[in-house]
Amino acid sequence: MPGNDTPHADGRDIAVTAARAAAAKQAADVTIMDVHGLIVITDYFVIASGETERQVKTILEEVERAVRDLGEKPIRREGDADSRWVLLDYIDVVVHVFAQEEREYYDLERLWRDAPRLGWNRSEQAAAGSLD
């Protein structure tokens, strides 16, 4: 926004924070995809799965809390835990939390298979933000 001098978190920081938050709630197959060279609407996709609708909701709440701690709020949220696929749009990062069956059906990893994966695990490598 013009005149808004509030610094924003880096997209990579948001993506890693979201991935770690999802993993903290036992999300399955948490993946960060660097899509900035493939599409213009965002830089990173964070994809995670929950086993139940309740877990999907818990993962989303933790992601929103953790990213809010960086000073960021999603500009858009689509779906709900009952829909079994929820999207949080942070402009530079789009977080997708699926129920497992929907994740397999939509298979974003296959659709965007040319996108490099960002290392984020709880290791020193993740702290450095290196690409796999």
C-alpha positions, 0 to 999 in steps of 0.5 A: 500500500502506498505510504505503508512503511511496514516491512513485510516478511520475505516469501521464503521466510513465510514459506518455511515458517508455514511448512514448519508450522504444518509439520508441528501439527503432524501434517503429512508430506509437507512440501515447498515448491519454488514456482516463481519461474513458472507462474507470475502470481506467487513465488512459493507453494506450500503443500501439506496434508491432514488425515482428518478434517479436524487435523486440516483445521488444526494445521491451518490454525497453526500456519496462520498463527505462525505466519501472523507472528511474522507480521503477515495475514493471508489476503485471501482464504478459500475453502474450509476444513469441511471442503477438505482443501483450504488455500491461504494466500499470502501473495508471495506464498500460497499455502494449500492444506488438503485432506489426503484423498484430495491431495492425491486427486489434484496432485499439484506436485505433478502439475508443477513438477518442474518447480524446484523443492525448497529444503525446510526441514528442522535442520541447519540446511533449512535455516539456511534456506537452501534448495534441494 
